[in-house]
């Protein structure tokens, strides 16, 4: 489902080259789950952005569903992300002017699905994440945990093959964090999606199949 071969990412700081990712090799099968653990600044977010196609690698190969990302033009890459990838950001990136239902349905609207199928699928996912009673609330009326549930629902409503989650519980207290992590893994399993989570929280990693640690841009077994 996801294969990375010798992936590198550099940033130039004047004449100095900073190596953020170093020879990253990953293989995740359908329905598998992976925790990438690391301290702040270790490269977790950059790793997720690169292997999901949000940023380009400097070298190496990344395949999602047997498609080589570097072989795609920008339009085809956007279509791949729209159809096959769900991404959950640490800071939600929800649209506060829209309701819970409208935020969740955005991927389906962008994909130009018909209105009936959008409503059916969105209502199904809203119920799965326990927000039916908040369906028409605007985002600024929700708690932090509820906002993260909306972000999770939005990431999975279009049935992606791979879900990426960047510190999905980083801004939550321990109780909410555990609930959100369990919800995320349950929904990925329900949707038959592979799941890759970047986290600093070692207590959550037992819920995932594979565990890697990133240090100085390199991945090692945890």
N, C-alpha and C positions, 0 to 999 in steps of 0.2 A: 504493500500500500504506500509506504514512504521509504525511500532509500536515499541516503546521502553518502557520497564517495569523496573523501579527501577535500571537504569543503573548507575554504578559507575566506576570511573577511578582514580587510585592513581599512584603517582610516588614516589619512595623512594629516599630520599636525605640523604645518610648515614643511621643513625638509625631513622631518622625522616620520617614519611609518610605524603606526601602532597596530599590532596584530591582535585583533579582537577574537577571532575564531581561528583555531589551528588544526588543520587536518581532521575535520569532524567526519566520523563514520557512524551512521545509524541505520538500522533496518527495523521497521515497525510493520507488522502484519495486520491484516484486517481484524478489527475488534481488540487489538492489543492496546495496552495503556502504558505510558512511560512518564516517570517523574524525572525532571532535570533539576537537581538541587544545586544551589550555589549562593554565595554571599552577594550582597549588593555590589554591582560593578564587575561581576565575574563574567558577564557576557550572556546571561540567560535570555534577556529580552532580545538582544541582537540575534541570538541563535533562532528563536522562534520567528522573528521577522524574516530572516533569510530563508529558512527551510519552508516557510509558508508562502514565499514569493512576494512578500511585502517589500523586501529589499533584495537587491541582487548580490550574489556571491562574487568574490574576486576571482576565485578559481574553484574547480571541483564540479561535481555533478549532483543534481537533486532531481529525483523522480517521484512524482505523485501519481498513483494509479497508472504506472508504467509510462508516464509522459515526462519527458525531460524539460524542466522549466526553462532552461536557457535557450531552447529551440523555439520558444513561443514569442510572438510579437506582443506588444503591450495589450492590444485588444483581446487576443486569445488568452493571455495570462489573466486578464480581468475576468473573462468568462470562466476560466478554470477555477479561480478563487470563488466566484459567485456560485458555482455549481457544487464544487467538491470540498470547500474549506469553510470552517466556522472558526472565528477568532474572538476570544474573550480578553478584553483589556483590563488591566488592574483598575483603571479609573473610569470604567464603564463606557465612556463616549456615547452616552445616550442623548437623544434630542429632547431637551426639557420642554419644548413647546408642544410635543406630541404626547399622546396618551400611552399607557402601557401597551395596549393592543396595537397601536400604530407603530410604536418602536419595534415590537416583535415582528410585525408583518413586513418590515422594510425589505429584507432580502427577497421575499416573494414578489413584492411590488416592483422592485428593480428588475427581476427576472421576467416581468410582464405575465405573471400567472393570471388566470381569470379570477374575478372577484369572489365567486362562490368557493373555489378551492382555497383561496387565500383565507377567507373567513373560517372555513372548516378546519384547516391546518392550524391557524393561529389560535383558535379557541381550544383545540386539542392540547397544544403545548402550554397555553396559559393554565389550563387545569392541571397539567403534569407538574408545573412549578408552584402550584398552590396560590395563584394570584387571581383567581376568577372574581373574587370580591373587589379586586383593585383594577379590573380590566380597563375602566374608563378614567382612571386617575392619571393626572399628569405626573411626570417623573419627580418634580420637586416636592410632591406630597408623600413620597415613599421614604422608608428607612433605608440605611445603607445595605442591609441584607436583602431587602426587597428589590432594590436597584440591581444588585448583583444577580438576582433571580431573573430579572428582565434581560440582562445581558446574556445570561446562559441560554434563556429561551430564544433570543434573537439568533444566537450562534448555531442553534440546532434546528430551527424551524424549516430550513430548506433541505434537510436530510443530507448534510455533508458527509463525506467519507472520512475526513480527518478534522478533529477539533483541536485547536491550539488554545491554551489558557495561560496567560501571563500573570502570575501572582494573583489568582482569582480570589484568594482569601486574605490578601495582604492588608486590607484596610478594615478587617472585621475582628470582633472579639472572638475568643476561643470557641465559645458555644456556637455562634453563628458560623464561624469558619468550618467547624466540623459538619454542620448541617449542609452548608453550601458544597463542600467537597463531596459529601455522600450523594447529594442531588446530582452533581455533575457526572460522577461516575455511573450512577444509575441511568441517567438520560443517555449517556454515550452507549451504554450496554443496550438500552431499549432501542436505540437508533442503529445499532450495529456499526457505530463509528469507532475509528481509532482515536485515541486521546493522548495528547502530549501536554504535560503541565509543567511550567516553570515555577518553582516554589523555593522558599527558604525554610519551610515548615516541615521538619523531619517527622513530626507526629502524623502527618497526612499521607506519607509515602507508602505505608503498608496497604493502602487501598488500591495501589496500582501494580501492574504486573512486573514492570522493569524499573530499575532505579539507576540513574547515572549522576555523577557529580561533575560540575564544570569548575575548573580552576585554571586561571590564567589562559582562558580560551580553549583549553583542552578538556575532552570528556574522558572520565574514568568510571569504572564500576564502583558503585556505592557499597 
